[in-house]
Amino acid sequence: MTIDPFATLSRILVFLLLFGIRVYAEPDFLSAGEYPTLFKPGTYRIVTKPAEGEKVEVTLTVVSHRTRFPKEPHFHVRWGTDGGVPETLIGEIKIKINGREPAFGRPDFDYLGNPLSISVKWEKGDIVLLLSGGSAGGSYDAKWIFSHDKSQSYYVLRKRSIIAGESPEVHEITDYTY
């Protein structure tokens, strides 16, 4: 009996797709799906080396708005919804660069709803964390830039920006100095 490796591989891929197991081609990019759909509540993790051997680990925790704000049904977020309450919110984002956690807390990502994708890239010597979410009038692109602090020999958060998808003139930009 001869085994056809292509048929076997096809069956394995169909099985993985049918049972919701996602296979990502790029280790530094995580999306809720092939087409924009919301991340379901849960924890997602990216481990990558975007450039020059720097190891970056990102853990994204997504929660239902009912979990985070059970007594505030009319809670209004600034990003990710075109009115009303988003289905999901960012519960937490943790980032480690070469095993160290730069200062990065809730104020840096609070009020971001309905996340769709998260990625890590290398840009001009900086590590950039990108998060997109929402749809239509509530869509946004969030960007955090971590720069290498030569005097301290580790990365620090230098800039945070959140830009509305349909109206780029609506934005928040924070520059951090240490």
LOGUMAR-471018 format. One record per atom (N, C-alpha, C): x negated, y negated, z. Coordinates in steps of 0.1 Angstrom, whole numbers, plus 5000, padded with zeros to 4 digits. Example, Ala and Ser with C-alpha at 12.3 -4.5 7.8 and 13.67 -1.06 7.14 Angstrom:
# residues 2
486850575078 487750455078 486850335078 487250225071 486350115071 487150005079 
***
This chain:
# residues 178
499250125000 500050005000 499149885000 499449784991 498649664990 499449554996 498749465004 499349355010 499049225002 500149154999 499949034991 499748915001 498448865002 498248755012 499048635010 499348594998 500148474995 501648495000 502148614998 503548645003 503548635018 502548695025 502448695039 502348555044 501448475038 501248335042 502548255041 503248275030 504548205027 505548245038 505648375042 506548415053 506248345066 504948335069 504548275081 504848125081 504648055071 505047915070 506547895071 507347975065 508747965066 509147985080 508548085087 508848115101 508547995109 507347935107 507047815115 507947695113 508347675101 509247565098 510647585103 511147715102 512447745107 512547725123 511547755130 511547755144 511047625150 510847525142 510547385147 509147365151 508247455147 506847435151 506247345140 505647235144 505147145134 503647175132 503247165120 501847185116 501347055110 500446985115 499946855111 498646865103 498546805092 497346805084 496246725090 496546615096 495546525101 495546535116 494446555123 494446575138 494646435145 494446325138 494546195144 495946125141 496946195137 498246145134 499346235139 500246175145 501446255150 502646185146 503646255140 504846195136 506046285141 507146215142 508346295147 508846385136 508446365124 508846455113 508346405100 508646475089 508246435076 508846305072 510146295076 510946175073 511146105087 511245975087 511345905100 512545955108 512246025119 513246065129 512646045142 513446035152 512945995165 512146115172 511146075180 510546175188 511546215198 511646345201 512546385211 511846375225 512646365236 511946355249 511046465251 509846435255 508846535257 507446465257 506446555258 505046505258 504346545245 503646455239 502946485226 501446445229 500546515222 499146495225 498346495212 497446395211 496446395199 495046395205 494246475200 492846485203 492046465190 491246365189 490546335176 489146275179 488446275168 487146205168 487146115155 487745995157 487945915145 486645865138 485545855145 484245815139 483145815150 481945825145 480745825153 480745905165 481546025165 481546115176 482246075188 483045965188 483845925199 485046015200 485246075212 486346165214 487546085220 488646085213 489846005217 490946105220 491546095232 492646175236 493846085239 494946105233 496146025235 497246115239 497946085250 499146155254 500346055255 501346095247 502546005246 503646085253 504346025262 505446085269 506646005265 507646065259 508946005255 510046055264 510845955268 511945995277 513245935272 514345995276 515645945273 515845815280 516545715275 516745595282 517545625295 518345725295 519045765308 518145815319 517045875315 516045925325 515345805331 514945705323 514145595328 515045495335 516245465330 517045365335 518445425338 518645515347 519945585349 521045495354 520645385361 521745295366 521845165358 521145155347 521245035339 521745075324 523045105323 523445145310 523345045299 523344915303 523244805293 521844745292 520844825296 519544775296 519144735281 518544625280 518244575266 516644585264 516244655254 514844655251 514544555241 513244505240 512944405230 512644475217 512244595216 511744655204 512344795202 512744825190 513144965186 514644975184 515444875187 516844885185 517444755179 518444775171 519044655165 520344625173 520244605186 521344595194 521644725201 522244715213 522544845220 521344905227 521545025231 520545095239 519845195230 518445205230 517745305222 517945445228 517845545219 518045675224 516845725233 515645675229 514445715236 513545595239 512745605249 511845505253 510445565256 509445485255 508045535259 508045545274 507845665279 507745685293 506345655298 505345695289 503945675293 503045695281 501945615280 500945645270 499645645278 498945755277 497545765284 496545785273 495445715274 494445725264 493045745272 492345835266 490945865271 490045855260 488945775262 487945765251 486645815258 486145925252 484945985258 485146025272 486346065276 486646105290 486945995299 486845875295 487145765304 488445695300 489245655310 490545585307 490345435308 490445365297 490445215298 491645165305 491545045310 492744985316 493844975306 494945045308 496045045299 497245095306 498245015309 499345055317 500645015312 501745035320 503045005315 503344875309 502744765313 503044635307 502544635292 501644725289 501044725275 501944795265 502944875270 503844945261 505244945266 505544875276 506944875281 507944815271 509144855271 510144805263 510044845248 509344945245 509244995232 510145115231 511145105222 512145215221 512045285208 512645405207 512845485195 511545505188 510445565194 509145575187 509245685175 508545655164 508645735153 507245805150 506145735151 504845785148 503745725157 502745795159 501545745166 500345795160 499245705159 498045755152 496845675158 495645735156 494445675161 493545655149 492945545147 491945525137 490745435141 489745435133 488545365135 488545245126 488345125132 488345005123 487244905128 486244885120 485244785123 484544815136 484244935140 483644965152 484544975164 485844955162 486844955173 487745085171 488345125182 489245235182 490645175182 491545205173 492845145171 493945245173 494845215182 495945305185 497245235179 497845305170 499045255162 500345335166 501445255168 502645325172 503745245164 504545325157 505745265149 507045315155 508045235154 509345285159 510445195155 511645245159 512845175155 513245185140 514245125136 514645125122 515344995119 515344955107 516044835102 515544715110 516544635115 516244515122 515444535135 515544655140 514844685153 513544755151 513044765139 511744835136 510544755141 509444815144 508244745149 507044835146 505944765146 504544825145 503744775157 503344865166 502544825177 501044865175 500144775179 498744805177 497944765189 497144855194 496244825205 494744855200 493944755203 492544765198 491644775210 490844885210 489844905221 488444885215 487744795222 486344765217 485344815227 484244855222 483144905230 482444785237 482544795251 481844685259 480444735261 479544665254 478144705254 477544695268 477944595276 477344575290 477844685299 479044745297 479544845306 479444985300 479144995287 478945125280 480245205279 481445135279 482645205276 483645115269 484745165265 485745095257 486745025266 487144905262 488144825269 489244775259 490444755264 491544705256 491244555253 491144515240 490844385236 492044305231 492944385224 494044315218 495244405217 496444345219 497744415217 498644335209 499244395199 500144325190 501344415187 502544355187 503744415183 504444325173 504644385161 505244295150 506444365145 507544285144 508844325139 508644375125 509244485121 509144545108 509744465097 510944415099 511644335089 511444185090 510944135101 510643995103 509343975109 508243985102 506843975108 506643845116 507443745113 507243625121 507643645135 508343745138 508743785152 507743875157 506943835167 505843925172 505443885186 504643975192 503943945205 502543985203 501643895207 500243915205 499543885219 498743975224 498043945236 496543975234 495743875237 494243895237 493743905251 492944015254 492444035267 490943995268 490643935278 489243895281 488843945294 487543995296 487144055308 485843975313 
***
